[in-house]
Amino acid sequence: MKVAIASDHGGMNIREEIKKLMDELGIQYEDFGCECETSVDYPDYALPVAEKVARGEFDKGILICGTGIGMSISANKVKGIRCALVHDVYSAKLTRQHNDSNVLAMGERVIGPGLAREIAQTWLTSEFEAGRHANRIGKIADYEEKNL
């Protein structure tokens, strides 16, 4: 598995925690920033990560900002991206199993580093169940093809 990860200024601490987690799990990743504590624009980080995942350069993406909302909205503008904003472990598991999410968004001002690690580990290790869920994902893909 290869993961693209990025944050804006509001998610830098949790981004570092998730990178440590991926090192521990032996997951290959590339960090796309940001590297500053001054205010930056979250789309500048969310969109490149989402595009790389959509093109198949990375299997999954992880995005962190203050709330996760801006990152998730931005990422979901990219065709083929199913970005889930998650702040609990149960949702992390189900968004992989049922929704085949390929990008995870979290908010550093909403959750702490310990919970962020649990969410990321659950999300990274849970598999899509397919079955009845595959048809639903197919409907989303069909809509994107016709309307974007």
Secondary structure, DSSP 8 states (H G I E B T S, - for coil): -EEEEEE-GGGHHHHHHHHHHHHHHT-EEEE-----SS---THHHHHHHHHHHHTTSSSEEEEEESSSHHHHHHHTTSTT--EEE--SHHHHHHHHHTT---EEEEETTTS-HHHHHHHHHHHHH-----THHHHHHHHHHHHHHHH-
